[in-house]
Amino acid sequence: MTTVVLRTLFLYLMILVTFRVMGKREIGQLSIVDFVVSIMIAEIAVISIEDPDKPLTMTIVPILILMAVQYTLAFISLKSQSLRQLVDGKPITIIKNGRVDEEIMRKQRYNYDDLLMQLREKNVRSIQDVEFAILEPNGELSVFKKANEPFGGNTNNHFPIPLIIDGKIQEENVERIEKNPFWLRQELRKLGFKDIKKISYCVWNSDGTFFVDMKE
């Protein structure tokens, strides 16, 4: 019994340290990789506690390997948007300009029941009240309601759209606002930003202005 108690306390402290090293995220914000690693670490710890005769190193080593893998992926993801999208996924627009994209929903295996439930959680009564709804990589739905007054076809009616991330132009988002990369480069040059690669984050706001954050 003493062995079980000591193992439990040791593994409890080790798992706490492991998750602190892996980074702080709320449960609802865990990516698929984070979730899988969490489950595997928990299972490894349980097996070790249930089998006191098993050497503790057989538990410690796999946990350290999982921690190293997750930490490495997280570090590389900070530098590579492609890997970040591969590991975590990317936001998907489910509702655009008040219309549901059913093809996207089918690809994401996302049905109307899921959509309506998440809209209700955001206190949205009807799809008609939604201008944009974005399915985030963690499964959460970000909802942007329609404005109360009509915009008369104003093309600036949109939520803030990221046009540059980690020095790379987000061509899909540029096309969404009916512009092109050449236009973006020209506009940024007017503001004094000549090198796109030095821009960490650039957003086009609903009023037609830019927010630019340079790399350190």
C-alpha positions in Angstrom: 0.0 0.0 0.0 2.8 2.4 0.8 4.3 1.8 -2.6 1.0 2.7 -4.3 0.6 5.9 -2.2 4.2 7.0 -3.0 3.8 6.2 -6.7 0.6 8.1 -6.8 2.1 11.2 -5.2 5.2 11.0 -7.3 3.3 10.6 -10.6 0.8 13.4 -9.6 3.7 15.8 -9.1 5.4 14.6 -12.3 2.3 15.1 -14.4 1.8 18.6 -12.9 5.3 19.5 -13.9 4.9 17.9 -17.3 1.8 19.9 -18.2 3.3 23.1 -16.9 6.3 22.5 -19.2 3.9 21.7 -22.1 2.2 25.1 -21.6 -1.0 26.6 -20.2 -4.3 25.9 -22.0 -7.8 25.6 -20.9 -9.5 22.2 -21.4 -11.7 23.6 -24.2 -8.7 25.0 -26.0 -6.7 21.8 -26.3 -5.7 20.8 -29.8 -6.0 17.2 -31.0 -2.3 16.6 -30.2 -2.7 18.1 -26.7 -5.7 16.0 -26.0 -4.1 12.7 -27.3 -0.9 13.4 -25.2 -3.0 14.1 -22.1 -5.0 10.9 -22.5 -1.8 8.8 -23.1 0.0 10.3 -20.1 -3.0 9.6 -17.9 -3.3 6.0 -19.1 0.4 5.4 -18.5 0.2 6.8 -15.0 -2.9 4.6 -14.2 -1.2 1.4 -15.4 1.8 2.2 -13.3 -0.3 2.7 -10.1 -2.3 -0.4 -10.7 0.9 -2.5 -11.2 3.3 -1.6 -8.3 5.7 -4.4 -9.4 6.3 -2.7 -12.7 9.6 -0.6 -12.6 8.8 3.1 -12.3 11.2 3.9 -15.1 8.8 2.1 -17.5 6.4 5.0 -16.7 8.7 7.9 -16.4 10.5 7.3 -19.7 7.3 7.2 -21.9 5.9 10.3 -20.1 9.2 12.2 -20.8 9.1 11.1 -24.4 5.5 12.3 -24.9 6.4 15.6 -23.2 9.5 16.1 -25.5 7.4 15.3 -28.6 4.7 17.7 -27.7 7.1 20.4 -26.6 9.1 20.0 -29.9 5.9 20.2 -32.0 4.7 23.3 -30.1 8.1 25.0 -30.6 8.3 24.2 -34.3 4.6 25.3 -34.7 5.6 28.8 -33.5 7.9 29.1 -36.5 5.9 27.2 -39.1 2.3 28.1 -39.9 2.0 25.0 -42.2 2.9 22.7 -39.3 0.6 24.6 -37.0 -2.3 24.2 -39.3 -1.4 20.5 -39.8 -1.2 19.8 -36.1 -4.0 22.1 -34.8 -6.1 22.6 -37.9 -7.3 26.0 -39.1 -10.5 28.1 -38.6 -13.3 27.2 -41.0 -16.0 29.7 -42.0 -19.3 27.9 -41.6 -21.6 30.9 -42.1 -20.5 33.7 -44.5 -22.6 36.8 -45.2 -25.5 35.2 -43.4 -25.5 32.0 -45.5 -24.5 28.5 -44.3 -21.8 26.7 -46.4 -23.2 23.2 -46.4 -20.3 21.8 -48.4 -17.9 22.9 -45.7 -20.1 21.4 -43.1 -20.1 18.1 -44.8 -16.3 18.1 -45.1 -16.0 18.8 -41.4 -18.7 16.2 -40.5 -20.6 19.1 -38.8 -24.4 19.0 -38.9 -27.2 21.5 -38.3 -27.9 20.2 -34.8 -24.3 21.0 -33.8 -24.5 24.4 -35.5 -27.8 25.4 -33.9 -26.7 24.1 -30.4 -23.5 26.2 -30.5 -25.5 29.2 -31.8 -27.9 28.9 -28.8 -24.9 28.8 -26.5 -23.9 32.2 -28.0 -27.4 33.5 -27.4 -28.2 33.6 -31.1 -31.8 32.8 -31.9 -31.6 32.3 -35.6 -29.0 31.7 -38.4 -30.5 34.8 -40.0 -29.0 36.9 -37.2 -25.4 35.8 -38.1 -23.1 37.6 -40.4 -20.1 35.2 -39.9 -19.6 32.0 -37.9 -16.2 30.4 -37.7 -15.5 26.9 -36.5 -12.2 27.2 -34.6 -9.6 24.4 -34.5 -10.7 23.5 -30.9 -14.3 23.0 -32.0 -15.6 26.3 -30.6 -17.8 28.4 -32.8 -17.0 32.1 -33.0 -20.1 34.1 -34.0 -20.3 37.6 -35.5 -23.9 38.9 -35.5 -25.3 41.2 -38.2 -25.3 44.9 -37.5 -28.6 46.5 -36.6 -28.5 49.0 -39.5 -28.0 48.1 -43.1 -24.7 48.8 -44.7 -26.0 49.3 -48.2 -23.5 46.9 -49.7 -20.5 48.4 -48.0 -17.5 46.1 -48.6 -16.0 47.2 -45.3 -18.8 45.2 -43.4 -16.7 42.4 -42.0 -15.0 41.2 -38.8 -11.2 41.9 -38.4 -9.5 39.7 -41.0 -5.8 38.5 -40.6 -4.0 39.2 -43.8 -0.5 38.4 -42.7 0.6 35.8 -40.1 4.3 35.1 -39.3 5.5 37.0 -42.4 3.2 35.2 -44.8 0.3 36.6 -46.7 -2.9 34.8 -46.1 -4.1 34.7 -49.7 -7.4 33.0 -48.9 -8.3 35.9 -46.6 -7.1 38.5 -49.1 -9.4 37.0 -51.7 -12.2 37.1 -49.1 -12.1 40.9 -49.1 -11.9 40.9 -52.9 -8.3 42.1 -53.0 -5.0 40.6 -54.1 -1.5 40.4 -52.6 -0.2 43.2 -54.8 -2.9 45.5 -53.3 -1.8 44.5 -49.8 1.8 45.2 -50.5 1.1 48.6 -51.9 -1.1 49.6 -49.0 1.5 48.5 -46.5 4.2 50.4 -48.3 2.1 53.5 -48.0 2.2 52.9 -44.2 6.0 52.4 -44.2 6.0 48.6 -44.1 8.2 47.5 -47.0 9.2 44.0 -45.9 6.3 41.5 -45.5 8.6 39.0 -43.8 9.2 41.3 -40.9 5.5 41.6 -40.1 4.3 39.2 -37.4 0.6 39.9 -37.6 -1.4 42.2 -39.9 -5.2 42.6 -39.6 -7.6 44.5 -41.8 -10.3 46.1 -39.6 -13.9 46.7 -40.5 -13.3 50.4 -40.9 -10.7 49.8 -43.6 -7.7 50.4 -41.4 -4.7 48.1 -40.7 -3.3 46.9 -37.5 0.3 45.8 -37.9 2.5 44.0 -35.4 6.2 43.7 -36.3 8.4 40.8 -35.4 10.8 41.4 -32.5 
